[in-house]
Amino acid sequence: MIGVKGSFTGVLRRADGTEEVVEKDNLVLSAGYDHLFNRLFQPQGSEAYNNNKALQYIAVGTGTNAPAAEQTKLTAFLAVAGAQYFHTAGTKECKLVATFGTGQAIGAITEAAVCYRSGGASGVDKDNHAAFDRVVFPAINKGAEDVYTCTFKFVFGELKE
């Protein structure tokens, strides 16, 4: 059986040079599977649809409830950043990486998600995002001078039953 597995790595680089690393598997949400299947198997009616629905953002928040497949957003949105996409042709994995620099996403970060723009607005915010997946982890207390980098890795492959 073919499946999708996601994992998350968050690295907080403190102003003093120390690092805090969190690695966890994430849950691809039902809306994420719907989005994946629609993008792979349905004709796209317009270029605007393609641009709006691209999984090109990583959002972080302060929510702590466990991920659930029926979710569509972060539970307590804090900030969003554009993600860089990395994929080597011929492989079954890709990575999305976003960095929250100094002065961004300040607070106790406990959740993250890959997301796309929903609705008609031009940007992504707490109300205008749709989550593909979601992960919750112990609090990463990001100060104003710290830099936080989030990496989501997705692997397509055979699932063991």
C-alpha positions in Angstrom: 0.0 0.0 0.0 1.3 3.5 -0.9 1.2 6.2 1.7 2.5 9.6 2.8 4.6 10.0 5.9 5.4 13.5 7.3 8.0 14.5 9.8 8.8 17.9 11.4 12.1 19.4 12.6 12.2 22.7 14.4 15.5 24.4 15.2 15.6 27.5 17.5 18.9 29.4 17.3 19.1 31.6 20.3 20.9 34.9 20.2 23.7 33.4 22.4 24.4 30.8 19.8 22.8 27.8 21.5 20.3 25.6 19.7 17.1 23.8 20.7 15.9 21.0 18.3 12.5 19.2 18.2 11.8 16.4 15.8 8.3 14.8 15.6 6.1 12.9 13.1 3.2 15.0 11.9 -0.4 14.1 11.0 -1.5 14.7 7.4 -5.1 16.0 7.9 -8.1 14.8 6.0 -8.1 18.2 4.2 -4.5 17.6 3.3 -5.3 14.3 1.6 -8.2 16.0 -0.2 -5.8 18.7 -1.4 -3.2 16.2 -2.4 -5.6 14.1 -4.4 -7.3 17.1 -6.0 -3.9 18.5 -7.1 -2.7 15.2 -8.5 -5.9 14.0 -10.2 -8.2 16.8 -11.0 -7.8 19.3 -13.9 -7.1 22.8 -12.6 -9.4 25.4 -14.1 -7.2 28.4 -13.8 -3.7 29.6 -13.0 -5.1 31.5 -10.0 -6.3 28.2 -8.5 -2.8 26.7 -8.9 -1.1 29.7 -7.2 -3.6 30.1 -4.4 -3.7 26.4 -3.5 0.1 25.7 -3.6 1.5 24.4 -0.3 3.9 27.3 0.0 3.7 28.4 3.6 4.5 27.1 7.1 2.5 28.5 10.0 3.3 28.3 13.7 1.1 28.7 16.7 0.6 28.3 20.4 -2.1 25.6 20.4 -1.6 22.5 22.4 -4.5 20.1 21.6 -3.5 16.9 19.8 -3.7 16.9 16.0 -7.0 15.5 14.6 -7.7 14.6 11.0 -10.8 16.8 10.8 -8.8 20.0 11.6 -8.4 22.6 8.8 -6.3 25.3 10.6 -3.9 25.8 13.5 -5.7 26.1 16.8 -3.8 29.2 17.9 -2.2 30.9 14.9 0.9 33.0 15.7 2.8 33.6 12.4 3.4 32.4 8.9 6.4 32.4 6.6 6.9 31.5 3.0 8.4 28.0 2.6 11.2 27.0 0.3 10.5 23.7 -1.6 13.3 21.1 -2.1 12.9 18.0 -4.1 15.5 15.9 -6.0 14.0 14.5 -9.2 13.5 10.8 -9.1 13.3 10.6 -5.3 10.1 10.0 -3.2 10.6 12.8 -0.8 10.5 16.5 -0.5 11.1 19.1 2.1 9.5 22.5 2.9 11.6 24.9 5.0 10.6 28.2 6.5 12.6 30.5 8.7 11.1 32.9 11.3 13.8 35.6 11.8 14.4 38.0 14.6 11.3 39.9 15.6 9.0 37.2 14.0 6.8 34.5 15.7 7.7 35.6 19.2 6.2 33.4 21.9 5.8 29.8 23.1 5.6 27.9 19.8 3.9 24.6 20.3 2.3 23.8 16.9 3.2 24.0 13.2 1.5 23.3 9.9 2.2 23.4 6.1 -0.6 25.4 4.7 -2.0 27.2 1.7 -3.9 30.4 1.2 -7.7 30.0 1.5 -10.3 32.4 0.5 -9.8 35.5 -1.7 -7.3 37.5 0.3 -3.8 38.0 -1.1 -2.0 36.9 2.0 -2.0 34.2 4.7 -3.1 34.9 8.2 -5.0 33.3 11.1 -8.3 33.3 9.2 -7.0 32.9 5.7 -5.1 29.6 5.8 -5.9 25.9 5.2 -3.7 23.4 6.9 -2.4 20.4 5.0 -1.0 18.8 8.2 -0.3 19.7 11.8 2.2 18.8 14.5 2.2 19.7 18.2 5.4 19.6 20.3 6.8 20.9 23.6 7.0 24.7 23.8 9.8 26.4 22.0 10.1 29.8 23.6 11.3 32.1 20.8 12.6 35.5 21.9 12.7 38.6 19.7 16.4 38.0 18.9 16.1 34.3 18.1 15.7 32.6 14.7 13.5 29.6 14.3 13.7 27.3 11.3 10.9 24.7 10.6 11.4 21.8 8.2 8.7 19.5 7.1 9.7 16.3 5.2 7.2 14.2 3.2 8.0 10.7 1.9 5.8 8.8 -0.5 6.3 5.1 -0.3 5.0 1.8 0.8 3.4 1.6 4.2 3.9 -1.5 6.3 0.8 -3.0 7.8 
